[in-house]
Amino acid sequence: MKKNILVTGGAGFIGSHLVRRFVNKYPEYQIINFDCLTYAGNLENLVDVETKENYQFVKGNICNFSELVSLFEKYRIHSVIHLAAESHVDRSISNPIDFVMTNVVGTVNLLNAYKQFGDVLSGRFYHVSTDEVYGSLGSEGKFTEETSYAPNSPYSASKASSDHFVRAYGETFKLPFLISNCSNNYGSHQFPEKLIPLMINNIKQNKPLPVYGTGSNVRDWLWVEDHAAAIDEIFHNGEIGNTYNVGGNNEWDNLSLVKKLCDIMDEKLSRPLGTSAQLIHFVTDRAGHDFRYAIDASKLESKLGWKPTINFDEGFRLTIDWYLKNEDWLSKVTSGTYQDYYLNMYSKEKL
């Protein structure tokens, strides 16, 4: 009998890469993709697995507890990999309540559903989180699993709260939980509000490239397929009750990253070197903008043997090539027409 693995947010950027990996790699699992298909959830990201026998999409919202109860009762969920979240910091500043509802209330709903109806004896509840819960670093040091939480944005505060609830349910109700905190991801199928796809799209269209402040803020970057591999390893072999940091050991300040992107795009688009860099436009810094994030992923490497498989230059070029070769995908996402895919493929008449 197949184990039913619930992946929340499986139509999003990271979620779609993980779902594709699990569906193809583990035929003994039935992967249930539960996603409410907000602006960042795109079922076109999963066209290559949507007809697989061990894949099922269910549209729903983790903020709706009755929907979760129906889901758990129907599919007898063995384990949960929880990726559903509001994740864009700028949006959290303009509308914090959405982040509280999805990231905090939604997570507690999911915990309650798993506690009541999930396989808490042999399964596991894996909560995927962010390095932003740790706050901001100076020019030295890295986040470890023992770093104290110090979130500075509504987004990171909501994720910190959800992390605490997962741990609390583990301690209070003995839920078999795992948590990972990951650095910035890059790769294919990312919604173009995020830095790298935004810049690629703007360069193509000769639009300004907005860079916050002086561009000196530093982030650690990880290829999304390496993150999916880390989730796979932690889910299967991580020690229950543990947290694992996931990072690329790959720090870039924003301005240097954008300039590198400009140079590669000039090469790919056969433009004179330096053309795209002229589009860089400095804008007022984000409120509460953390200066630097850096992840120490040595625990994950020493305990589970995971480490990034691709260097940044190669991963960066693969990412750029994907967006340049998939102009139709980018056009649908930026215009909003990608949302029609659900209606066309999953209408009531077809279910």
C-alpha positions as CSV (number, residue, x, y, z in Angstrom):
1,M,0.0,0.0,0.0
2,K,1.4,3.4,-1.0
3,K,2.2,6.0,1.6
4,N,0.3,9.2,1.1
5,I,2.7,12.1,1.4
6,L,1.0,15.5,1.6
7,V,3.0,18.4,0.1
8,T,1.5,21.8,0.8
9,G,2.4,24.6,-1.6
10,G,3.5,22.1,-4.1
11,A,2.7,24.3,-7.1
12,G,5.0,27.1,-6.0
13,F,8.7,27.6,-6.9
14,I,10.4,25.3,-4.4
15,G,7.3,23.1,-4.1
16,S,7.1,22.2,-7.7
17,H,10.7,21.2,-7.9
18,L,10.2,19.0,-4.8
19,V,7.0,17.4,-6.1
20,R,8.5,16.6,-9.4
21,R,11.5,15.0,-7.7
22,F,9.3,12.9,-5.3
23,V,6.8,11.8,-8.0
24,N,9.6,10.6,-10.3
25,K,11.9,9.1,-7.6
26,Y,9.5,7.4,-5.3
27,P,6.7,5.5,-7.2
28,E,5.9,3.8,-3.8
29,Y,4.5,7.2,-2.6
30,Q,1.3,8.8,-3.5
31,I,2.1,12.5,-3.6
32,I,-0.9,14.8,-2.7
33,N,-0.2,18.3,-3.8
34,F,-2.4,20.7,-1.8
35,D,-2.2,24.3,-3.0
36,C,-4.6,27.2,-3.1
37,L,-3.0,28.6,-6.3
38,T,-2.4,32.2,-5.2
39,Y,-0.4,34.4,-7.6
40,A,2.8,32.3,-7.0
41,G,1.2,28.8,-7.4
42,N,1.4,27.7,-11.0
43,L,0.2,24.2,-12.1
44,E,2.0,24.6,-15.4
45,N,5.2,24.0,-13.4
46,L,4.1,20.4,-13.1
47,V,2.7,19.5,-16.5
48,D,5.3,16.7,-16.8
49,V,4.0,14.8,-13.8
50,E,0.3,15.7,-13.7
51,T,-0.7,12.4,-15.4
52,K,1.5,10.2,-13.2
53,E,-0.4,7.6,-11.3
54,N,1.2,8.5,-8.0
55,Y,0.4,12.2,-8.2
56,Q,-2.8,14.0,-7.2
57,F,-3.5,17.7,-7.1
58,V,-6.1,19.1,-4.7
59,K,-6.9,22.7,-4.6
60,G,-7.4,24.1,-1.1
61,N,-6.3,26.5,1.6
62,I,-4.5,25.6,4.8
63,C,-6.3,28.4,6.5
64,N,-9.6,26.4,6.0
65,F,-9.5,23.7,8.7
66,S,-12.6,21.9,7.3
67,E,-10.8,21.5,4.0
68,L,-7.8,20.0,5.7
69,V,-10.0,17.6,7.7
70,S,-11.7,16.4,4.5
71,L,-8.3,16.0,2.9
72,F,-6.8,14.0,5.7
73,E,-9.9,11.8,6.0
74,K,-10.0,11.0,2.3
75,Y,-6.3,10.3,1.8
76,R,-5.2,9.0,5.2
77,I,-2.0,11.1,5.2
78,H,1.1,9.4,6.3
79,S,3.5,12.4,6.4
80,V,3.5,16.1,5.6
81,I,6.1,18.3,3.9
82,H,4.9,21.8,4.6
83,L,6.0,24.4,2.0
84,A,2.8,26.5,1.8
85,A,3.6,30.1,2.8
86,E,3.5,33.7,1.9
87,S,7.1,34.5,1.2
88,H,7.8,37.9,-0.3
89,V,9.1,40.4,2.3
90,D,7.9,43.5,0.5
91,R,4.3,42.1,0.4
92,S,4.6,41.4,4.2
93,I,5.4,45.0,4.8
94,S,2.4,46.3,2.9
95,N,0.0,43.6,4.2
96,P,1.2,41.7,7.3
97,I,-2.1,40.1,8.1
98,D,-2.0,37.8,5.1
99,F,1.3,36.5,6.4
100,V,-0.1,35.9,9.9
101,M,-3.0,34.0,8.5
102,T,-1.2,31.7,6.1
103,N,2.2,31.3,7.8
104,V,0.9,31.1,11.4
105,V,-2.7,30.2,11.5
106,G,-2.4,28.0,8.4
107,T,0.5,26.1,10.0
108,V,-1.4,25.6,13.2
109,N,-4.4,24.3,11.3
110,L,-2.1,21.8,9.5
111,L,-0.5,20.7,12.8
112,N,-3.9,20.1,14.3
113,A,-5.1,18.2,11.3
114,Y,-2.0,16.0,11.3
115,K,-2.3,15.5,15.1
116,Q,-5.9,14.3,14.8
117,F,-5.9,12.4,11.5
118,G,-2.3,11.8,10.4
119,D,0.0,8.9,11.0
120,V,1.9,10.3,14.0
121,L,3.3,6.9,14.9
122,S,5.3,6.2,11.8
123,G,5.1,9.4,9.7
124,R,6.7,12.8,10.1
125,F,5.7,16.4,9.9
126,Y,8.4,18.4,8.0
127,H,8.2,22.2,8.2
128,V,10.3,24.1,5.6
129,S,11.4,27.5,6.8
130,T,13.8,30.3,6.1
131,D,17.1,31.7,7.4
132,E,15.4,35.1,7.8
133,V,14.1,34.0,11.2
134,Y,17.6,34.5,12.6
135,G,17.6,38.2,11.9
136,S,20.6,40.1,10.5
137,L,24.4,39.4,10.6
138,G,27.2,41.8,10.5
139,S,30.2,41.3,8.2
140,E,31.3,38.2,10.0
141,G,29.8,34.9,11.2
142,K,27.1,32.5,10.0
143,F,23.8,31.3,11.3
144,T,23.8,27.9,13.0
145,E,21.0,25.8,14.2
146,E,21.7,27.2,17.7
147,T,21.4,30.9,16.6
148,S,18.7,32.8,18.5
149,Y,15.7,33.9,16.6
150,A,15.6,37.7,15.9
151,P,13.2,38.3,13.0
152,N,13.0,41.8,11.6
153,S,10.2,41.8,9.0
154,P,6.6,40.7,9.2
155,Y,7.5,37.8,6.9
156,S,10.3,36.5,9.0
157,A,8.3,37.1,12.2
158,S,5.5,34.9,10.8
159,K,7.9,32.2,9.8
160,A,9.6,32.3,13.2
161,S,6.2,31.9,14.9
162,S,5.3,28.9,12.7
163,D,8.7,27.3,13.6
164,H,7.9,27.8,17.3
165,F,4.5,26.2,16.9
166,V,5.9,23.2,15.1
167,R,8.4,22.7,18.0
168,A,5.7,23.3,20.6
169,Y,3.5,20.6,19.0
170,G,6.5,18.3,19.0
171,E,7.1,18.9,22.7
172,T,3.5,19.1,23.9
173,F,1.8,16.5,21.6
174,K,4.8,14.4,20.6
175,L,4.4,15.1,16.9
176,P,7.3,13.7,15.0
177,F,8.6,16.9,13.4
178,L,11.5,18.2,11.4
179,I,12.4,21.7,10.5
180,S,14.9,23.2,8.0
181,N,15.9,26.8,7.5
182,C,17.2,27.6,4.0
183,S,18.9,30.5,2.4
184,N,17.8,32.3,-0.8
185,N,16.9,29.9,-3.7
186,Y,17.4,30.5,-7.4
187,G,16.5,28.5,-10.4
188,S,13.7,27.8,-12.9
189,H,10.0,28.5,-12.4
190,Q,10.4,31.3,-9.8
191,F,7.8,34.0,-9.8
192,P,9.3,37.1,-11.2
193,E,8.8,39.3,-8.2
194,K,12.0,37.7,-6.8
195,L,15.3,39.3,-7.5
196,I,16.9,37.1,-10.2
197,P,13.8,36.4,-12.5
198,L,12.8,40.1,-12.0
199,M,16.1,41.3,-13.3
200,I,16.2,38.8,-16.2
201,N,12.7,39.9,-17.3
202,N,13.5,43.6,-16.9
203,I,16.8,43.3,-18.8
204,K,15.0,41.6,-21.7
205,Q,12.6,44.5,-21.9
206,N,15.1,47.2,-21.2
207,K,13.4,48.3,-18.1
208,P,15.0,49.8,-15.0
209,L,16.7,47.3,-12.6
210,P,15.7,48.4,-9.1
211,V,18.3,47.8,-6.4
212,Y,17.6,48.6,-2.8
213,G,19.8,51.2,-1.1
214,T,23.4,50.9,-2.2
215,G,23.1,47.3,-3.1
216,S,25.4,46.3,-0.3
217,N,23.1,43.8,1.4
218,V,24.4,40.2,1.3
219,R,22.6,37.0,0.7
220,D,23.6,33.3,0.5
221,W,22.3,31.7,-2.7
222,L,21.4,28.0,-3.3
223,W,20.2,26.3,-6.5
224,V,16.6,25.1,-6.0
225,E,17.4,21.6,-7.1
226,D,20.0,21.3,-4.4
227,H,17.4,22.5,-1.9
228,A,14.9,19.8,-3.1
229,A,17.7,17.2,-2.7
230,A,18.3,18.5,0.9
231,I,14.6,18.3,1.7
232,D,14.6,14.7,0.3
233,E,17.5,13.8,2.5
234,I,16.2,15.4,5.7
235,F,12.7,14.0,5.2
236,H,14.0,10.4,4.9
237,N,17.0,10.4,7.2
238,G,16.8,13.4,9.5
239,E,16.5,12.8,13.2
240,I,13.0,13.6,14.5
241,G,12.9,16.8,16.6
242,N,15.9,18.3,14.8
243,T,16.5,21.4,12.8
244,Y,18.8,21.5,9.8
245,N,20.2,24.7,8.2
246,V,20.5,24.5,4.4
247,G,22.8,26.9,2.5
248,G,24.9,27.3,-0.6
249,N,28.0,28.7,1.1
250,N,27.7,31.3,-1.7
251,E,27.4,34.9,-0.5
252,W,26.8,37.8,-2.9
253,D,26.0,41.4,-2.3
254,N,23.0,42.4,-4.3
255,L,24.8,44.9,-6.5
256,S,27.5,42.5,-7.5
257,L,24.9,39.8,-8.2
258,V,22.9,42.2,-10.5
259,K,26.1,43.3,-12.3
260,K,27.1,39.6,-12.9
261,L,23.6,39.0,-14.2
262,C,23.8,42.0,-16.5
263,D,27.1,40.8,-18.0
264,I,25.8,37.3,-18.7
265,M,22.6,38.7,-20.2
266,D,24.6,41.0,-22.5
267,E,26.5,38.0,-23.6
268,K,23.3,35.9,-24.2
269,L,21.5,38.7,-25.9
270,S,24.5,39.7,-28.0
271,R,24.6,43.2,-26.5
272,P,27.8,45.2,-26.0
273,L,29.2,44.4,-22.5
274,G,27.9,47.0,-20.0
275,T,24.7,47.7,-21.8
276,S,22.4,46.1,-19.3
277,A,24.3,47.5,-16.3
278,Q,23.2,51.0,-17.4
279,L,19.7,50.0,-16.4
280,I,20.6,49.6,-12.7
281,H,18.5,52.1,-10.7
282,F,19.0,52.5,-6.9
283,V,15.7,52.9,-5.0
284,T,14.9,53.7,-1.4
285,D,16.0,50.9,0.9
286,R,13.4,48.4,2.1
287,A,12.1,49.1,5.7
288,G,14.0,46.9,8.2
289,H,16.3,45.5,5.5
290,D,18.5,42.9,7.0
291,F,22.2,43.5,6.1
292,R,23.5,40.0,5.7
293,Y,22.5,36.3,5.8
294,A,25.0,33.5,5.8
295,I,24.3,29.8,6.5
296,D,26.5,27.3,8.2
297,A,25.2,24.0,6.8
298,S,27.9,21.8,8.3
299,K,25.4,19.8,10.4
300,L,23.5,18.8,7.3
301,E,26.7,17.8,5.6
302,S,28.2,15.9,8.6
303,K,25.1,14.1,9.7
304,L,23.3,13.4,6.4
305,G,26.0,13.8,3.8
306,W,24.3,16.6,1.8
307,K,26.1,19.4,0.2
308,P,25.4,21.6,-2.9
309,T,26.2,19.8,-6.2
310,I,26.5,22.8,-8.5
311,N,28.7,25.9,-8.4
312,F,27.0,29.3,-8.6
313,D,28.4,30.3,-12.0
314,E,27.0,27.1,-13.6
315,G,23.7,27.3,-11.8
316,F,23.3,30.9,-12.6
317,R,23.8,30.3,-16.3
318,L,21.4,27.4,-16.3
319,T,18.9,29.6,-14.6
320,I,19.3,32.4,-17.1
321,D,19.1,30.0,-20.1
322,W,15.9,28.5,-18.7
323,Y,14.1,31.9,-18.6
324,L,15.4,32.9,-22.0
325,K,14.2,29.6,-23.5
326,N,10.8,29.8,-21.7
327,E,9.5,33.2,-22.8
328,D,6.0,31.8,-23.0
329,W,6.1,30.7,-19.4
330,L,7.4,34.1,-18.3
331,S,4.8,36.0,-20.4
332,K,1.9,34.0,-18.9
333,V,3.2,34.5,-15.4
334,T,3.7,38.3,-15.8
335,S,0.3,38.7,-17.5
336,G,-1.6,36.5,-15.1
337,T,-2.9,34.1,-17.8
338,Y,-1.1,31.2,-16.2
339,Q,-4.0,31.1,-13.7
340,D,-6.3,29.9,-16.5
341,Y,-4.5,26.6,-16.6
342,Y,-6.3,25.3,-13.5
343,L,-9.7,26.1,-15.0
344,N,-8.8,24.4,-18.3
345,M,-7.2,21.3,-16.8
346,Y,-9.1,20.8,-13.5
347,S,-12.6,22.1,-14.2
348,K,-15.5,20.2,-12.6
349,E,-16.4,18.6,-15.9
350,K,-12.9,17.0,-16.0
351,L,-12.7,15.8,-12.4
